Amino acid sequence: MKKVALILMALVVVAGGVLLYALFHSALQVTGKGMQELNAAERAVDFERHRLALQRQSLLGTVLKGGELGQPEDYTYYVYSLRLKNSGLVPAEMVELQISPAAGDILYYGETKEIDIAPGASRDVWCVLLTEGRPSPVREIRITYYLWGNPQEVKFTYDPSL
């Protein structure tokens, strides 16, 4: 009987250790995969769609600066690509990217489907920023997600010169 109690106690300690490890070592690792810079005139169809969405207030994304847009030649799209790796034992759920805006930024948007990353898995995600002119592409990107229903956040500064 004592042996069974000791074995059960050892199993409880091991299970508790695994649970604590999963709780304190679960975080997304972020790696910059690339950044594309495109003049809005090269994506005239997308630019016109965004112009209409701003006018109708129907953009599936985040509007940073309202008002009418000018000519497409005066704007630039930055497409940021990141690789997220879930090194923990718990799925990362409802992953979302948010860009900290700089002067001249108009809007940004990303994937519209819910993003979940299984334990041990990696996933590439992207976010598109429309900005006025050709400012520096350096931006801080906040990645928010949930582990066991608790909100988590990782900050990543995207600097193509590094």
Chimera marker file (.cmm) of the C-alpha trace (Angstrom):
<marker_set name="trace">
<marker id="1" x="0.000" y="0.000" z="0.000" r="1" g="1" b="0" radius="0.5"/>
<marker id="2" x="2.881" y="2.348" z="0.795" r="1" g="1" b="0" radius="0.5"/>
<marker id="3" x="4.449" y="1.642" z="-2.596" r="1" g="1" b="0" radius="0.5"/>
<marker id="4" x="1.229" y="2.576" z="-4.403" r="1" g="1" b="0" radius="0.5"/>
<marker id="5" x="0.965" y="5.799" z="-2.384" r="1" g="1" b="0" radius="0.5"/>
<marker id="6" x="4.589" y="6.691" z="-3.205" r="1" g="1" b="0" radius="0.5"/>
<marker id="7" x="4.070" y="5.975" z="-6.901" r="1" g="1" b="0" radius="0.5"/>
<marker id="8" x="0.897" y="8.083" z="-6.989" r="1" g="1" b="0" radius="0.5"/>
<marker id="9" x="2.656" y="10.915" z="-5.132" r="1" g="1" b="0" radius="0.5"/>
<marker id="10" x="5.557" y="10.778" z="-7.610" r="1" g="1" b="0" radius="0.5"/>
<marker id="11" x="3.081" y="10.924" z="-10.519" r="1" g="1" b="0" radius="0.5"/>
<marker id="12" x="1.388" y="13.977" z="-8.981" r="1" g="1" b="0" radius="0.5"/>
<marker id="13" x="4.750" y="15.723" z="-8.576" r="1" g="1" b="0" radius="0.5"/>
<marker id="14" x="5.723" y="14.916" z="-12.187" r="1" g="1" b="0" radius="0.5"/>
<marker id="15" x="2.346" y="16.075" z="-13.518" r="1" g="1" b="0" radius="0.5"/>
<marker id="16" x="2.639" y="19.276" z="-11.469" r="1" g="1" b="0" radius="0.5"/>
<marker id="17" x="6.131" y="19.859" z="-12.847" r="1" g="1" b="0" radius="0.5"/>
<marker id="18" x="4.923" y="19.423" z="-16.429" r="1" g="1" b="0" radius="0.5"/>
<marker id="19" x="2.028" y="21.793" z="-15.734" r="1" g="1" b="0" radius="0.5"/>
<marker id="20" x="4.347" y="24.449" z="-14.255" r="1" g="1" b="0" radius="0.5"/>
<marker id="21" x="6.772" y="24.056" z="-17.151" r="1" g="1" b="0" radius="0.5"/>
<marker id="22" x="3.935" y="24.516" z="-19.646" r="1" g="1" b="0" radius="0.5"/>
<marker id="23" x="2.709" y="27.563" z="-17.753" r="1" g="1" b="0" radius="0.5"/>
<marker id="24" x="6.044" y="29.388" z="-17.463" r="1" g="1" b="0" radius="0.5"/>
<marker id="25" x="7.787" y="28.332" z="-20.684" r="1" g="1" b="0" radius="0.5"/>
<marker id="26" x="5.003" y="28.956" z="-23.175" r="1" g="1" b="0" radius="0.5"/>
<marker id="27" x="5.759" y="31.879" z="-25.457" r="1" g="1" b="0" radius="0.5"/>
<marker id="28" x="5.857" y="32.570" z="-29.158" r="1" g="1" b="0" radius="0.5"/>
<marker id="29" x="9.255" y="33.038" z="-30.758" r="1" g="1" b="0" radius="0.5"/>
<marker id="30" x="9.131" y="35.688" z="-33.501" r="1" g="1" b="0" radius="0.5"/>
<marker id="31" x="11.439" y="35.864" z="-36.510" r="1" g="1" b="0" radius="0.5"/>
<marker id="32" x="11.281" y="38.438" z="-39.289" r="1" g="1" b="0" radius="0.5"/>
<marker id="33" x="10.889" y="36.676" z="-42.644" r="1" g="1" b="0" radius="0.5"/>
<marker id="34" x="10.935" y="39.679" z="-44.949" r="1" g="1" b="0" radius="0.5"/>
<marker id="35" x="9.413" y="42.990" z="-45.884" r="1" g="1" b="0" radius="0.5"/>
<marker id="36" x="8.161" y="44.086" z="-49.266" r="1" g="1" b="0" radius="0.5"/>
<marker id="37" x="7.866" y="47.725" z="-50.254" r="1" g="1" b="0" radius="0.5"/>
<marker id="38" x="5.392" y="48.434" z="-53.059" r="1" g="1" b="0" radius="0.5"/>
<marker id="39" x="4.271" y="51.736" z="-54.514" r="1" g="1" b="0" radius="0.5"/>
<marker id="40" x="0.480" y="51.946" z="-54.289" r="1" g="1" b="0" radius="0.5"/>
<marker id="41" x="0.362" y="52.680" z="-58.030" r="1" g="1" b="0" radius="0.5"/>
<marker id="42" x="1.645" y="49.116" z="-58.591" r="1" g="1" b="0" radius="0.5"/>
<marker id="43" x="-1.370" y="47.846" z="-56.627" r="1" g="1" b="0" radius="0.5"/>
<marker id="44" x="-3.942" y="50.245" z="-58.065" r="1" g="1" b="0" radius="0.5"/>
<marker id="45" x="-6.830" y="47.776" z="-57.647" r="1" g="1" b="0" radius="0.5"/>
<marker id="46" x="-6.050" y="47.246" z="-53.942" r="1" g="1" b="0" radius="0.5"/>
<marker id="47" x="-5.558" y="50.976" z="-53.430" r="1" g="1" b="0" radius="0.5"/>
<marker id="48" x="-8.935" y="51.770" z="-54.988" r="1" g="1" b="0" radius="0.5"/>
<marker id="49" x="-10.583" y="49.069" z="-52.851" r="1" g="1" b="0" radius="0.5"/>
<marker id="50" x="-9.016" y="50.593" z="-49.724" r="1" g="1" b="0" radius="0.5"/>
<marker id="51" x="-10.072" y="54.103" z="-50.790" r="1" g="1" b="0" radius="0.5"/>
<marker id="52" x="-13.695" y="52.921" z="-51.083" r="1" g="1" b="0" radius="0.5"/>
<marker id="53" x="-13.521" y="51.006" z="-47.803" r="1" g="1" b="0" radius="0.5"/>
<marker id="54" x="-12.291" y="54.156" z="-46.024" r="1" g="1" b="0" radius="0.5"/>
<marker id="55" x="-15.086" y="56.230" z="-47.554" r="1" g="1" b="0" radius="0.5"/>
<marker id="56" x="-17.708" y="53.653" z="-46.547" r="1" g="1" b="0" radius="0.5"/>
<marker id="57" x="-16.062" y="52.943" z="-43.171" r="1" g="1" b="0" radius="0.5"/>
<marker id="58" x="-16.060" y="49.242" z="-44.004" r="1" g="1" b="0" radius="0.5"/>
<marker id="59" x="-12.357" y="48.329" z="-43.843" r="1" g="1" b="0" radius="0.5"/>
<marker id="60" x="-11.529" y="44.890" z="-42.416" r="1" g="1" b="0" radius="0.5"/>
<marker id="61" x="-8.486" y="46.208" z="-40.607" r="1" g="1" b="0" radius="0.5"/>
<marker id="62" x="-7.420" y="49.196" z="-38.531" r="1" g="1" b="0" radius="0.5"/>
<marker id="63" x="-7.781" y="52.779" z="-39.746" r="1" g="1" b="0" radius="0.5"/>
<marker id="64" x="-5.027" y="54.983" z="-38.360" r="1" g="1" b="0" radius="0.5"/>
<marker id="65" x="-5.816" y="58.212" z="-40.218" r="1" g="1" b="0" radius="0.5"/>
<marker id="66" x="-9.165" y="59.073" z="-41.731" r="1" g="1" b="0" radius="0.5"/>
<marker id="67" x="-9.986" y="61.361" z="-44.606" r="1" g="1" b="0" radius="0.5"/>
<marker id="68" x="-9.760" y="61.181" z="-48.368" r="1" g="1" b="0" radius="0.5"/>
<marker id="69" x="-6.814" y="59.490" z="-50.036" r="1" g="1" b="0" radius="0.5"/>
<marker id="70" x="-4.893" y="61.281" z="-52.776" r="1" g="1" b="0" radius="0.5"/>
<marker id="71" x="-3.242" y="59.782" z="-55.834" r="1" g="1" b="0" radius="0.5"/>
<marker id="72" x="-1.809" y="56.237" z="-55.565" r="1" g="1" b="0" radius="0.5"/>
<marker id="73" x="1.675" y="57.486" z="-56.510" r="1" g="1" b="0" radius="0.5"/>
<marker id="74" x="1.816" y="59.311" z="-53.153" r="1" g="1" b="0" radius="0.5"/>
<marker id="75" x="1.403" y="56.148" z="-51.048" r="1" g="1" b="0" radius="0.5"/>
<marker id="76" x="3.420" y="53.028" z="-50.231" r="1" g="1" b="0" radius="0.5"/>
<marker id="77" x="2.424" y="49.555" z="-49.102" r="1" g="1" b="0" radius="0.5"/>
<marker id="78" x="4.720" y="47.738" z="-46.661" r="1" g="1" b="0" radius="0.5"/>
<marker id="79" x="4.061" y="44.003" z="-46.373" r="1" g="1" b="0" radius="0.5"/>
<marker id="80" x="5.636" y="42.533" z="-43.221" r="1" g="1" b="0" radius="0.5"/>
<marker id="81" x="6.106" y="38.747" z="-42.959" r="1" g="1" b="0" radius="0.5"/>
<marker id="82" x="6.869" y="37.058" z="-39.653" r="1" g="1" b="0" radius="0.5"/>
<marker id="83" x="7.420" y="33.452" z="-38.606" r="1" g="1" b="0" radius="0.5"/>
<marker id="84" x="5.866" y="32.538" z="-35.259" r="1" g="1" b="0" radius="0.5"/>
<marker id="85" x="7.006" y="29.394" z="-33.447" r="1" g="1" b="0" radius="0.5"/>
<marker id="86" x="5.104" y="28.024" z="-30.484" r="1" g="1" b="0" radius="0.5"/>
<marker id="87" x="7.760" y="26.351" z="-28.345" r="1" g="1" b="0" radius="0.5"/>
<marker id="88" x="5.367" y="25.650" z="-25.486" r="1" g="1" b="0" radius="0.5"/>
<marker id="89" x="3.098" y="22.740" z="-24.656" r="1" g="1" b="0" radius="0.5"/>
<marker id="90" x="-0.142" y="24.717" z="-25.031" r="1" g="1" b="0" radius="0.5"/>
<marker id="91" x="-1.752" y="25.957" z="-28.271" r="1" g="1" b="0" radius="0.5"/>
<marker id="92" x="-1.474" y="29.703" z="-28.960" r="1" g="1" b="0" radius="0.5"/>
<marker id="93" x="-4.971" y="30.813" z="-29.917" r="1" g="1" b="0" radius="0.5"/>
<marker id="94" x="-6.404" y="33.889" z="-31.661" r="1" g="1" b="0" radius="0.5"/>
<marker id="95" x="-3.014" y="35.263" z="-32.737" r="1" g="1" b="0" radius="0.5"/>
<marker id="96" x="-3.215" y="38.851" z="-33.976" r="1" g="1" b="0" radius="0.5"/>
<marker id="97" x="-0.670" y="41.370" z="-35.279" r="1" g="1" b="0" radius="0.5"/>
<marker id="98" x="-0.855" y="45.075" z="-34.482" r="1" g="1" b="0" radius="0.5"/>
<marker id="99" x="1.477" y="47.717" z="-35.884" r="1" g="1" b="0" radius="0.5"/>
<marker id="100" x="2.502" y="50.723" z="-33.789" r="1" g="1" b="0" radius="0.5"/>
<marker id="101" x="1.874" y="53.594" z="-36.196" r="1" g="1" b="0" radius="0.5"/>
<marker id="102" x="4.260" y="56.316" z="-37.294" r="1" g="1" b="0" radius="0.5"/>
<marker id="103" x="3.423" y="59.702" z="-38.800" r="1" g="1" b="0" radius="0.5"/>
<marker id="104" x="1.750" y="59.294" z="-42.178" r="1" g="1" b="0" radius="0.5"/>
<marker id="105" x="0.442" y="55.762" z="-41.633" r="1" g="1" b="0" radius="0.5"/>
<marker id="106" x="-3.087" y="55.396" z="-43.016" r="1" g="1" b="0" radius="0.5"/>
<marker id="107" x="-4.245" y="51.824" z="-42.293" r="1" g="1" b="0" radius="0.5"/>
<marker id="108" x="-3.109" y="48.262" z="-41.732" r="1" g="1" b="0" radius="0.5"/>
<marker id="109" x="-4.696" y="44.852" z="-42.072" r="1" g="1" b="0" radius="0.5"/>
<marker id="110" x="-3.732" y="41.204" z="-41.812" r="1" g="1" b="0" radius="0.5"/>
<marker id="111" x="-5.270" y="37.789" z="-42.210" r="1" g="1" b="0" radius="0.5"/>
<marker id="112" x="-9.000" y="37.704" z="-41.544" r="1" g="1" b="0" radius="0.5"/>
<marker id="113" x="-9.146" y="34.027" z="-40.490" r="1" g="1" b="0" radius="0.5"/>
<marker id="114" x="-8.516" y="33.045" z="-36.881" r="1" g="1" b="0" radius="0.5"/>
<marker id="115" x="-4.880" y="32.064" z="-36.388" r="1" g="1" b="0" radius="0.5"/>
<marker id="116" x="-4.046" y="29.239" z="-33.963" r="1" g="1" b="0" radius="0.5"/>
<marker id="117" x="-0.579" y="27.717" z="-33.577" r="1" g="1" b="0" radius="0.5"/>
<marker id="118" x="-0.289" y="24.194" z="-32.204" r="1" g="1" b="0" radius="0.5"/>
<marker id="119" x="2.389" y="23.293" z="-29.637" r="1" g="1" b="0" radius="0.5"/>
<marker id="120" x="5.767" y="22.894" z="-31.331" r="1" g="1" b="0" radius="0.5"/>
<marker id="121" x="4.453" y="24.247" z="-34.650" r="1" g="1" b="0" radius="0.5"/>
<marker id="122" x="5.492" y="27.271" z="-36.703" r="1" g="1" b="0" radius="0.5"/>
<marker id="123" x="3.378" y="29.511" z="-38.872" r="1" g="1" b="0" radius="0.5"/>
<marker id="124" x="4.111" y="32.395" z="-41.206" r="1" g="1" b="0" radius="0.5"/>
<marker id="125" x="1.844" y="35.421" z="-40.824" r="1" g="1" b="0" radius="0.5"/>
<marker id="126" x="1.705" y="38.761" z="-42.605" r="1" g="1" b="0" radius="0.5"/>
<marker id="127" x="0.460" y="42.292" z="-42.121" r="1" g="1" b="0" radius="0.5"/>
<marker id="128" x="0.063" y="45.071" z="-44.721" r="1" g="1" b="0" radius="0.5"/>
<marker id="129" x="0.572" y="48.758" z="-43.901" r="1" g="1" b="0" radius="0.5"/>
<marker id="130" x="-0.509" y="51.622" z="-46.165" r="1" g="1" b="0" radius="0.5"/>
<marker id="131" x="1.462" y="54.788" z="-45.510" r="1" g="1" b="0" radius="0.5"/>
<marker id="132" x="1.781" y="58.185" z="-47.093" r="1" g="1" b="0" radius="0.5"/>
<marker id="133" x="5.043" y="58.829" z="-48.945" r="1" g="1" b="0" radius="0.5"/>
<marker id="134" x="8.037" y="56.543" z="-48.373" r="1" g="1" b="0" radius="0.5"/>
<marker id="135" x="8.894" y="56.775" z="-44.668" r="1" g="1" b="0" radius="0.5"/>
<marker id="136" x="11.241" y="54.413" z="-42.897" r="1" g="1" b="0" radius="0.5"/>
<marker id="137" x="9.778" y="50.880" z="-42.774" r="1" g="1" b="0" radius="0.5"/>
<marker id="138" x="10.976" y="50.340" z="-39.180" r="1" g="1" b="0" radius="0.5"/>
<marker id="139" x="7.910" y="49.512" z="-37.073" r="1" g="1" b="0" radius="0.5"/>
<marker id="140" x="7.156" y="47.843" z="-33.772" r="1" g="1" b="0" radius="0.5"/>
<marker id="141" x="4.763" y="44.941" z="-34.241" r="1" g="1" b="0" radius="0.5"/>
<marker id="142" x="2.810" y="43.618" z="-31.263" r="1" g="1" b="0" radius="0.5"/>
<marker id="143" x="1.743" y="40.000" z="-31.449" r="1" g="1" b="0" radius="0.5"/>
<marker id="144" x="-1.126" y="39.210" z="-29.093" r="1" g="1" b="0" radius="0.5"/>
<marker id="145" x="-2.476" y="35.724" z="-28.416" r="1" g="1" b="0" radius="0.5"/>
<marker id="146" x="-4.109" y="33.568" z="-25.755" r="1" g="1" b="0" radius="0.5"/>
<marker id="147" x="-2.668" y="30.666" z="-23.761" r="1" g="1" b="0" radius="0.5"/>
<marker id="148" x="-5.216" y="28.777" z="-21.680" r="1" g="1" b="0" radius="0.5"/>
<marker id="149" x="-7.549" y="31.754" z="-22.066" r="1" g="1" b="0" radius="0.5"/>
<marker id="150" x="-4.991" y="34.220" z="-20.679" r="1" g="1" b="0" radius="0.5"/>
<marker id="151" x="-3.844" y="37.097" z="-22.925" r="1" g="1" b="0" radius="0.5"/>
<marker id="152" x="-0.156" y="37.225" z="-23.848" r="1" g="1" b="0" radius="0.5"/>
<marker id="153" x="1.882" y="39.730" z="-25.851" r="1" g="1" b="0" radius="0.5"/>
<marker id="154" x="5.218" y="39.745" z="-27.662" r="1" g="1" b="0" radius="0.5"/>
<marker id="155" x="6.774" y="42.884" z="-29.137" r="1" g="1" b="0" radius="0.5"/>
<marker id="156" x="8.943" y="42.670" z="-32.225" r="1" g="1" b="0" radius="0.5"/>
<marker id="157" x="10.706" y="45.594" z="-33.893" r="1" g="1" b="0" radius="0.5"/>
<marker id="158" x="10.947" y="45.056" z="-37.621" r="1" g="1" b="0" radius="0.5"/>
<marker id="159" x="14.072" y="46.750" z="-38.957" r="1" g="1" b="0" radius="0.5"/>
<marker id="160" x="15.151" y="45.571" z="-42.434" r="1" g="1" b="0" radius="0.5"/>
<marker id="161" x="18.611" y="47.123" z="-41.980" r="1" g="1" b="0" radius="0.5"/>
<marker id="162" x="19.505" y="44.591" z="-39.257" r="1" g="1" b="0" radius="0.5"/>
<link id1="1" id2="2" r="1" g="1" b="0" radius="0.2"/>
<link id1="2" id2="3" r="1" g="1" b="0" radius="0.2"/>
<link id1="3" id2="4" r="1" g="1" b="0" radius="0.2"/>
<link id1="4" id2="5" r="1" g="1" b="0" radius="0.2"/>
<link id1="5" id2="6" r="1" g="1" b="0" radius="0.2"/>
<link id1="6" id2="7" r="1" g="1" b="0" radius="0.2"/>
<link id1="7" id2="8" r="1" g="1" b="0" radius="0.2"/>
<link id1="8" id2="9" r="1" g="1" b="0" radius="0.2"/>
<link id1="9" id2="10" r="1" g="1" b="0" radius="0.2"/>
<link id1="10" id2="11" r="1" g="1" b="0" radius="0.2"/>
<link id1="11" id2="12" r="1" g="1" b="0" radius="0.2"/>
<link id1="12" id2="13" r="1" g="1" b="0" radius="0.2"/>
<link id1="13" id2="14" r="1" g="1" b="0" radius="0.2"/>
<link id1="14" id2="15" r="1" g="1" b="0" radius="0.2"/>
<link id1="15" id2="16" r="1" g="1" b="0" radius="0.2"/>
<link id1="16" id2="17" r="1" g="1" b="0" radius="0.2"/>
<link id1="17" id2="18" r="1" g="1" b="0" radius="0.2"/>
<link id1="18" id2="19" r="1" g="1" b="0" radius="0.2"/>
<link id1="19" id2="20" r="1" g="1" b="0" radius="0.2"/>
<link id1="20" id2="21" r="1" g="1" b="0" radius="0.2"/>
<link id1="21" id2="22" r="1" g="1" b="0" radius="0.2"/>
<link id1="22" id2="23" r="1" g="1" b="0" radius="0.2"/>
<link id1="23" id2="24" r="1" g="1" b="0" radius="0.2"/>
<link id1="24" id2="25" r="1" g="1" b="0" radius="0.2"/>
<link id1="25" id2="26" r="1" g="1" b="0" radius="0.2"/>
<link id1="26" id2="27" r="1" g="1" b="0" radius="0.2"/>
<link id1="27" id2="28" r="1" g="1" b="0" radius="0.2"/>
<link id1="28" id2="29" r="1" g="1" b="0" radius="0.2"/>
<link id1="29" id2="30" r="1" g="1" b="0" radius="0.2"/>
<link id1="30" id2="31" r="1" g="1" b="0" radius="0.2"/>
<link id1="31" id2="32" r="1" g="1" b="0" radius="0.2"/>
<link id1="32" id2="33" r="1" g="1" b="0" radius="0.2"/>
<link id1="33" id2="34" r="1" g="1" b="0" radius="0.2"/>
<link id1="34" id2="35" r="1" g="1" b="0" radius="0.2"/>
<link id1="35" id2="36" r="1" g="1" b="0" radius="0.2"/>
<link id1="36" id2="37" r="1" g="1" b="0" radius="0.2"/>
<link id1="37" id2="38" r="1" g="1" b="0" radius="0.2"/>
<link id1="38" id2="39" r="1" g="1" b="0" radius="0.2"/>
<link id1="39" id2="40" r="1" g="1" b="0" radius="0.2"/>
<link id1="40" id2="41" r="1" g="1" b="0" radius="0.2"/>
<link id1="41" id2="42" r="1" g="1" b="0" radius="0.2"/>
<link id1="42" id2="43" r="1" g="1" b="0" radius="0.2"/>
<link id1="43" id2="44" r="1" g="1" b="0" radius="0.2"/>
<link id1="44" id2="45" r="1" g="1" b="0" radius="0.2"/>
<link id1="45" id2="46" r="1" g="1" b="0" radius="0.2"/>
<link id1="46" id2="47" r="1" g="1" b="0" radius="0.2"/>
<link id1="47" id2="48" r="1" g="1" b="0" radius="0.2"/>
<link id1="48" id2="49" r="1" g="1" b="0" radius="0.2"/>
<link id1="49" id2="50" r="1" g="1" b="0" radius="0.2"/>
<link id1="50" id2="51" r="1" g="1" b="0" radius="0.2"/>
<link id1="51" id2="52" r="1" g="1" b="0" radius="0.2"/>
<link id1="52" id2="53" r="1" g="1" b="0" radius="0.2"/>
<link id1="53" id2="54" r="1" g="1" b="0" radius="0.2"/>
<link id1="54" id2="55" r="1" g="1" b="0" radius="0.2"/>
<link id1="55" id2="56" r="1" g="1" b="0" radius="0.2"/>
<link id1="56" id2="57" r="1" g="1" b="0" radius="0.2"/>
<link id1="57" id2="58" r="1" g="1" b="0" radius="0.2"/>
<link id1="58" id2="59" r="1" g="1" b="0" radius="0.2"/>
<link id1="59" id2="60" r="1" g="1" b="0" radius="0.2"/>
<link id1="60" id2="61" r="1" g="1" b="0" radius="0.2"/>
<link id1="61" id2="62" r="1" g="1" b="0" radius="0.2"/>
<link id1="62" id2="63" r="1" g="1" b="0" radius="0.2"/>
<link id1="63" id2="64" r="1" g="1" b="0" radius="0.2"/>
<link id1="64" id2="65" r="1" g="1" b="0" radius="0.2"/>
<link id1="65" id2="66" r="1" g="1" b="0" radius="0.2"/>
<link id1="66" id2="67" r="1" g="1" b="0" radius="0.2"/>
<link id1="67" id2="68" r="1" g="1" b="0" radius="0.2"/>
<link id1="68" id2="69" r="1" g="1" b="0" radius="0.2"/>
<link id1="69" id2="70" r="1" g="1" b="0" radius="0.2"/>
<link id1="70" id2="71" r="1" g="1" b="0" radius="0.2"/>
<link id1="71" id2="72" r="1" g="1" b="0" radius="0.2"/>
<link id1="72" id2="73" r="1" g="1" b="0" radius="0.2"/>
<link id1="73" id2="74" r="1" g="1" b="0" radius="0.2"/>
<link id1="74" id2="75" r="1" g="1" b="0" radius="0.2"/>
<link id1="75" id2="76" r="1" g="1" b="0" radius="0.2"/>
<link id1="76" id2="77" r="1" g="1" b="0" radius="0.2"/>
<link id1="77" id2="78" r="1" g="1" b="0" radius="0.2"/>
<link id1="78" id2="79" r="1" g="1" b="0" radius="0.2"/>
<link id1="79" id2="80" r="1" g="1" b="0" radius="0.2"/>
<link id1="80" id2="81" r="1" g="1" b="0" radius="0.2"/>
<link id1="81" id2="82" r="1" g="1" b="0" radius="0.2"/>
<link id1="82" id2="83" r="1" g="1" b="0" radius="0.2"/>
<link id1="83" id2="84" r="1" g="1" b="0" radius="0.2"/>
<link id1="84" id2="85" r="1" g="1" b="0" radius="0.2"/>
<link id1="85" id2="86" r="1" g="1" b="0" radius="0.2"/>
<link id1="86" id2="87" r="1" g="1" b="0" radius="0.2"/>
<link id1="87" id2="88" r="1" g="1" b="0" radius="0.2"/>
<link id1="88" id2="89" r="1" g="1" b="0" radius="0.2"/>
<link id1="89" id2="90" r="1" g="1" b="0" radius="0.2"/>
<link id1="90" id2="91" r="1" g="1" b="0" radius="0.2"/>
<link id1="91" id2="92" r="1" g="1" b="0" radius="0.2"/>
<link id1="92" id2="93" r="1" g="1" b="0" radius="0.2"/>
<link id1="93" id2="94" r="1" g="1" b="0" radius="0.2"/>
<link id1="94" id2="95" r="1" g="1" b="0" radius="0.2"/>
<link id1="95" id2="96" r="1" g="1" b="0" radius="0.2"/>
<link id1="96" id2="97" r="1" g="1" b="0" radius="0.2"/>
<link id1="97" id2="98" r="1" g="1" b="0" radius="0.2"/>
<link id1="98" id2="99" r="1" g="1" b="0" radius="0.2"/>
<link id1="99" id2="100" r="1" g="1" b="0" radius="0.2"/>
<link id1="100" id2="101" r="1" g="1" b="0" radius="0.2"/>
<link id1="101" id2="102" r="1" g="1" b="0" radius="0.2"/>
<link id1="102" id2="103" r="1" g="1" b="0" radius="0.2"/>
<link id1="103" id2="104" r="1" g="1" b="0" radius="0.2"/>
<link id1="104" id2="105" r="1" g="1" b="0" radius="0.2"/>
<link id1="105" id2="106" r="1" g="1" b="0" radius="0.2"/>
<link id1="106" id2="107" r="1" g="1" b="0" radius="0.2"/>
<link id1="107" id2="108" r="1" g="1" b="0" radius="0.2"/>
<link id1="108" id2="109" r="1" g="1" b="0" radius="0.2"/>
<link id1="109" id2="110" r="1" g="1" b="0" radius="0.2"/>
<link id1="110" id2="111" r="1" g="1" b="0" radius="0.2"/>
<link id1="111" id2="112" r="1" g="1" b="0" radius="0.2"/>
<link id1="112" id2="113" r="1" g="1" b="0" radius="0.2"/>
<link id1="113" id2="114" r="1" g="1" b="0" radius="0.2"/>
<link id1="114" id2="115" r="1" g="1" b="0" radius="0.2"/>
<link id1="115" id2="116" r="1" g="1" b="0" radius="0.2"/>
<link id1="116" id2="117" r="1" g="1" b="0" radius="0.2"/>
<link id1="117" id2="118" r="1" g="1" b="0" radius="0.2"/>
<link id1="118" id2="119" r="1" g="1" b="0" radius="0.2"/>
<link id1="119" id2="120" r="1" g="1" b="0" radius="0.2"/>
<link id1="120" id2="121" r="1" g="1" b="0" radius="0.2"/>
<link id1="121" id2="122" r="1" g="1" b="0" radius="0.2"/>
<link id1="122" id2="123" r="1" g="1" b="0" radius="0.2"/>
<link id1="123" id2="124" r="1" g="1" b="0" radius="0.2"/>
<link id1="124" id2="125" r="1" g="1" b="0" radius="0.2"/>
<link id1="125" id2="126" r="1" g="1" b="0" radius="0.2"/>
<link id1="126" id2="127" r="1" g="1" b="0" radius="0.2"/>
<link id1="127" id2="128" r="1" g="1" b="0" radius="0.2"/>
<link id1="128" id2="129" r="1" g="1" b="0" radius="0.2"/>
<link id1="129" id2="130" r="1" g="1" b="0" radius="0.2"/>
<link id1="130" id2="131" r="1" g="1" b="0" radius="0.2"/>
<link id1="131" id2="132" r="1" g="1" b="0" radius="0.2"/>
<link id1="132" id2="133" r="1" g="1" b="0" radius="0.2"/>
<link id1="133" id2="134" r="1" g="1" b="0" radius="0.2"/>
<link id1="134" id2="135" r="1" g="1" b="0" radius="0.2"/>
<link id1="135" id2="136" r="1" g="1" b="0" radius="0.2"/>
<link id1="136" id2="137" r="1" g="1" b="0" radius="0.2"/>
<link id1="137" id2="138" r="1" g="1" b="0" radius="0.2"/>
<link id1="138" id2="139" r="1" g="1" b="0" radius="0.2"/>
<link id1="139" id2="140" r="1" g="1" b="0" radius="0.2"/>
<link id1="140" id2="141" r="1" g="1" b="0" radius="0.2"/>
<link id1="141" id2="142" r="1" g="1" b="0" radius="0.2"/>
<link id1="142" id2="143" r="1" g="1" b="0" radius="0.2"/>
<link id1="143" id2="144" r="1" g="1" b="0" radius="0.2"/>
<link id1="144" id2="145" r="1" g="1" b="0" radius="0.2"/>
<link id1="145" id2="146" r="1" g="1" b="0" radius="0.2"/>
<link id1="146" id2="147" r="1" g="1" b="0" radius="0.2"/>
<link id1="147" id2="148" r="1" g="1" b="0" radius="0.2"/>
<link id1="148" id2="149" r="1" g="1" b="0" radius="0.2"/>
<link id1="149" id2="150" r="1" g="1" b="0" radius="0.2"/>
<link id1="150" id2="151" r="1" g="1" b="0" radius="0.2"/>
<link id1="151" id2="152" r="1" g="1" b="0" radius="0.2"/>
<link id1="152" id2="153" r="1" g="1" b="0" radius="0.2"/>
<link id1="153" id2="154" r="1" g="1" b="0" radius="0.2"/>
<link id1="154" id2="155" r="1" g="1" b="0" radius="0.2"/>
<link id1="155" id2="156" r="1" g="1" b="0" radius="0.2"/>
<link id1="156" id2="157" r="1" g="1" b="0" radius="0.2"/>
<link id1="157" id2="158" r="1" g="1" b="0" radius="0.2"/>
<link id1="158" id2="159" r="1" g="1" b="0" radius="0.2"/>
<link id1="159" id2="160" r="1" g="1" b="0" radius="0.2"/>
<link id1="160" id2="161" r="1" g="1" b="0" radius="0.2"/>
<link id1="161" id2="162" r="1" g="1" b="0" radius="0.2"/>
</marker_set>
